[in-house]
């Protein structure tokens, strides 16, 4: 009996992980975001039994084009690109890569806290562009991070990792909001759970680490930014669509918010005409939360293992549906 199945790789994998798949299954590599490969991707769907990739939406209509599909293995922890209800209805397994990117993403988020607070990018450009001609004055001073109150919205693995950096590394009191209380023994004396509405006016720095769902889409709007402490800093390391960007811009332009650090945006890549691109109070990075050599390799390895296990009739631990 032939146990080899048909797999479509819809975002490039490292050569060693692609070789693992090819050793056991028939593999088509077709990235639908590349115009020249989009047709090949669609043509492969009717016979596909496994998909692996990331950063491409898979909805009910696309699942309907793949009647033999058993599993989609996402090289990501976020699953907002996938129609979860359709996956469940059609009995298609969805796997992701939690855990392996936690610390790296928390590093990125805390680097935005530091950069926005100390105006790192702005002042580095001063040097690079030859505009540093004398000792900087008070108008270019940054603000301390240590000892400030850190508010974390969403307290899963990444939120907890950010809390450790703030509380244990920088002596920051930490408030968090989440649907339920989270017991984290090593942080017990450093963190306190509060309601979202209570967190906003108390935190000096507000960090988003929650997933994008229909409940969180547009969560941060004009009233939420107005509720934040005057002079607070806002950091988004979650998903861009959680934030109403016009409202964020208004809060920055008015001076109510001191600065923002953003790794994610409602539209990615950030459009050339977006005011966020050159805003003097915004430190923006191109969605690099997990983008290190080590972590992306670990994510690809876990996603490949998830796919191989699922196609062998097993249920991987990192299963969403």
N, C-alpha and C positions, 0 to 999 in steps of 0.2 A: 504494500500500500504506500502510495506517495504522500509523504507528510509535508512536502514543501508547499507553502502557500504564497499568495501574491501580496507584496508589500509595496506601498507607494511612499517614498521619502519626499515630503513636500517642503523641506528646508534642509540645506546642506548639513551633513553629519561629518564628524572627523573621520578620516580614512579607516582607522581601526574599528570604529563602531559600524561603519558601512560594511566592512569586511565581515563582521560578526553576523550581520543580517544576511549577506549574500551567501555565507556558508550554509545557511539553513533554509533560505527561502528565495523565491524569484523576486527580484527587486527592480523597481522603476524609480529613477530619480527625476522629479519634475517639480520645479518651484513655480507655483501659480502666480507669484508676484512678478515673475520675469515674463514679459509678453511672449517671447519665443518659446516658452515652456508651458504656458497656460493651457494650450490645446492638448498637449501630451498628458497633462495632469487630468483634465476632464475625460480624456479617452481611456485613462487607466482606471477610473472610478468604478465602472460596472463590474469589473472582475476583482477589485481590491478586497482583500480580507483584513488587511492591516494598514494603518496610516501612521506616519511618524513625522513630526515637525513642530512648527510654532508660528505664531504671529500671523495667522490667517484664519478668518472666521469660517466655521463649519456649522451651517444651520440645517433645518429640516429638509429644505430643498436639495441641498448637497448630499445629505444622507440618503435621500430617495434615489439619487443617482448611483448609489453604492449598495445594492441589495444584499451583497454577500459580506458586507463589512462586519467584522467581529470586534475590532478594537481600534481606538485612536490613542496613540501615545504622544502626549504633548511634552515638548522640551521646555517646560515652564512650570511654575507653581500656580500662576494665575490661570483661571479657566473661563474668563469673561468672553473669550472669542468663540465659545462653544454653546450651542443651544442645549442646555442640560435636560430640559423637559423632553426634547426630541430624542436625545440619546437614550433616556430611560424608556420612552414609549417604544422605540425601535429595538431595544435590547442591545444597544451597542455600548461596550465598555469604554470608559474614558479614564486614562491614567495621567498623572502629572509627576512633578519632581520636587516635592517638599523636602525641607531639611538641608539638602546639599547646598542651597544658596542662601541660607539664613544669615550666616555671619558676614558673608560678602556684601549682601544687600544692606545689612545694618551698618557696615563700614561706610558704604556710599551715603546712606542717609545721614549718618553723623558727620561725615565730611561736609555735607551741605549745611548742617547746623553750624559747623565751624566757619565755613567759607562765608555764609551769609552774615554771621555775627561779626566776624573780623574783617569783612570786605576784602577777602583774599584775592578774588579774581580782579576786582576793580583796581586794587593797588598793585597787583602784579602787572597789569596792563600799563600802569603809570611808568613802571620801570622799563618794560619792553618797548614802549613807544617813545622813550626818551624824554618823558615829561617830569621825571623826578630830578629836580634841579636844586632842591633844598630840603631840609628836614620837614616832614609833613606837619601840618597844623591841626588844630582841633577839628576842623571841618572834615578831615579824613580819618579821624579816629574811629575804631570799631568799638564793639561792646563785649564785655566778658561773657563767657559761657559758664564757667565754673560757678556753682552756687545758685544759678538761676533755676526757676521752676520749669520743669519739662512736662508738657502735656502730650500724651500719646493716645491717639484715637484709633482703636483697634489694638488688641493685645494678644495676638497669636505669636508664633515663633519669632517673627521679625520684630514685632513690637517689644517683646521681652528682651531680645538681643540689644535693641536700641536703649532700652531702660537700663540694662547692665552697664553699657558704656557711659550713660549719663550719671547714674547713681554711684556706681563703684569707681568710675574713672574720673569724674568731674564733680563729685559731691553735690549732685543736683537732686533736690526733692522731685519725685516723679508722681504725677497724677495720670491715671489711665481711665478710659471709658471703653466698655465692651458690653456685650449682651448679658454676660454673667461674670461672676467673680472668678478670677484665675489664681490658683494657688501656685506660687513660685517661691519655694522655701528660701533660696539664697537672696531673694529680693524683698522678703516679707517686711522688713523694717524700713525699707526705702521707698516703697510704692503704696499708693492708696487709690482704690477704685472710687470714682465719682461719676455722676451722670454727665453726659455730653454737655448739657447746658451749664453745668457747674464748672466743668473743666475750662471752657473757653475764656471766661473772664479772669481766671486765676493763673493761667500759664503764661510764662514769659516767652516760651517757644512752643508752638503747637505743631506736632508731627502726625501726618496721616500714614498709617500702615495697614489699613483695612482693605478687604477685597471690594471690587466693583460688583454690585448687585443692583437689582431694581430698587432696593431700599436705600442704597448709598449713592446712587447716581444723582449728581447735583447737590449732594449733602451740604457742601460749603457754598453758601450764597451770601447775599448782601447782609441779611440779618445775623448770620453766624459770624461774618467778619466784623460787623459792628459790635458784636458781643465780646470779641477778643479784647484783651487789655491794650490800651493805647501804647504804641511803641513795641508791640509784640512782633515776633518773627514767625512766619508760616513756612512749613516745609512739607512738600508732597513727594513721598517716595512710593506711593501706592498706585493709583491709576488716575489719569488726567480727567476723565469724565466725572469723577467725584466732585470736582471743583467747577463752579461757574466762573470761568476765567474773566468775564467782564466785571463781575463783582470783585474779584481779587484785584484787578487793575484799578478799580475805583478806590478800593481801600488803600492801595499803595500810593496812588496819585494824591489822595487827600492827606497823606502823611499819618493816617491812623495806624497803619502797619509800617513798621520800620523797614522790613525787608522780607524777601521770599526766596527760598531755595527750591527749585523744581527739577525733578528728574523725569517727569511724565507730563503729558499734555493731552488735551482733548483730541487734537489731530497730530499725528506723528508720521513723518518728521514735521517739525514745527514750520508752518507756512512762512515764506519769506516776508510777508506783510504783517505778521503777528507782532503786536506791540510788546509782547513778552520777550522778543528776541533781543532787543537793545534797551530794555527798560533799565534805568540806572539802579533801581532797587531790587532787581531780580538776578539771582545766580542760577543759570540754566545749564543743564547737562543733557546729553542726548540719550536718555533712557538707558543708563549704564549700570543700573542696580546690581546685576549679577555678572557684569562684563569683565571678568578676569579670565586669564588662560586656565587657571586651575578649576574655577567653578564651572565655566562653560563645558569643560571636559567632563567633569563629574556629572553635570546635568545630562549630557548626551549619553553617558554610560548608563545612568539610571533609566533614562527613557528607553534606551535600546533593550535593557534587561526587562523592563516592564512589558515591552512589546513581545519579546521572545517568550516570556512566561505566559502571557495571555494567549498567544497563538498555540501554545502547548497545552492549553486547557486549564491553566492555573489562574488564580486570582491574585495579582500583585498586591503588595501591601499599600502601595501608593495609588489606590483606585478611587476615583471620584464618583463614577456611576457604574 
